[in-house]
């Protein structure tokens, strides 16, 4: 396989603190990224953090998207929950609506929706879950998701623009799905570089079992998602280095 056919962009999850808890060097990342996924209060984030994050993104001309998750603050949205379809639609509408309130205050527009954590994984694996969440996304707003999964199928079936993602610091299973760790483990910088370079240049990724998996439809717009929060023993791994390494391959 050859290199991807569209310029890859970088997006990160921002505003994932809560109260006095700060999660990640948000301000330091802003010069490196083009798109941000802002936590909307269910898995992380609170009204003040959302307000300040939107304001910062506006000042840096970053395209702002909603990052809705499962109602699981304690588990950071990384634990599976069994919700009815109408609940999945409603929590999406609720969270996107909350972000839009802060966007209106800044005279800014919502650019996309990118589901968080386990909700993202549930949508990849279960078509009905994907459809239910997609029904909560405003008409015409793109969704960021994993190509070749039920997320993409549901988006196409519902007429929702779909932007395919690749991940800089998340592993893949042999069936092409993401391996969502309950507690994130840090990556070595050289492993991030290798992981990103392979996806950019070969349209494939090495799965956790060692197999080589072809990723989804690269005719779609592509977004490099850099990078999930890396907290271990209260030490924050330098995400700036990860993103700088990624920029070497996409610039």
KAJOZI-V927648 format. One record per backbone hydrogen bond with DSSP energy under -0.5 kcal/mol. NH is the residue of the N-H (numbers start at 1). CO is the residue of the C=O. If there is no record, write none. Layout:
((NH,CO) (NH,CO))
//
This chain:
((4,200) (5,218) (9,222) (11,224) (12,35) (14,12) (14,37) (18,21) (21,18) (22,20) (24,22) (26,24) (29,25) (29,26) (30,26) (32,29) (33,29) (33,30) (34,10) (35,10) (36,63) (37,12) (38,36) (38,65) (39,14) (39,37) (40,67) (41,44) (45,17) (50,46) (51,47) (52,48) (53,49) (54,50) (55,51) (56,52) (57,53) (58,54) (59,55) (60,56) (61,58) (62,57) (63,34) (64,109) (65,36) (66,112) (67,38) (72,70) (76,73) (77,72) (78,75) (83,81) (87,84) (88,84) (89,85) (90,86) (91,87) (92,88) (93,89) (94,90) (95,91) (96,92) (97,93) (98,94) (99,95) (100,96) (101,97) (102,98) (103,99) (104,100) (105,101) (106,102) (106,103) (107,104) (108,103) (111,64) (112,64) (113,142) (114,66) (116,68) (118,77) (119,77) (119,116) (120,116) (121,117) (122,118) (123,119) (124,120) (125,121) (126,122) (127,125) (130,126) (131,127) (132,128) (133,129) (134,130) (135,131) (136,133) (137,134) (141,138) (142,111) (143,161) (144,113) (145,163) (147,145) (149,146) (150,124) (152,146) (153,149) (154,150) (155,151) (156,152) (157,153) (158,154) (159,155) (159,156) (160,155) (163,143) (164,162) (164,221) (165,145) (166,223) (168,225) (173,177) (176,173) (179,171) (180,178) (181,179) (191,188) (192,188) (193,189) (194,190) (195,191) (196,192) (197,193) (198,194) (199,195) (200,196) (201,197) (202,198) (203,199) (204,198) (205,213) (207,205) (207,211) (208,172) (210,207) (213,205) (213,211) (215,203) (218,216) (220,217) (223,164) (224,9) (225,166) (225,223) (226,11) (226,224) (231,229) (232,230) (232,235) (235,232) (236,234) (237,230) (237,235) (239,237) (241,238) (242,238) (243,239) (244,240) (245,241) (246,242) (247,243) (248,244) (248,245) (249,246) (250,246) (251,247))
//
